[in-house]
């Protein structure tokens, strides 16, 4: 599944469904697709997402974390995958526009 996020304040952004659902849940949403965040709720969703991503970064930086084991291919972290969505949410919050996904 592919999920496309859109808002009037930023270009559309597409990501794989499993990543999108994970990020939606970190924003405090159910993860259902399609969905929307009303303009007034965007700053709170952005705050929840950035807090969750910062916690994830701290966990991954822990040298004792099991997620830091060497693998044959380096994985792209959820924190890096979240950056485009964070940028979209920032733009939507600044312009006070809704965010939708399908």
C-alpha angles and dihedrals in degrees: 000000000000123000123203120201119202140179134163090245099058142026120271116275125204128197139163114282098241092053093044093050091048091052092045089055090050087055089057097258128126094246094241118153124244103037146132144216116217116233093251091055098047096088092053092047090049091050092051092048095048091047091051092047092050090051089050091051091052091050092050091048090057106105090212093054114119089219090069096067115129114259131183091251124034112241123226105241123235087239091062092043089053095058097087091048091048089052091050092049091048091053092047092049092049093049093036095234133146122257119220134182135192 
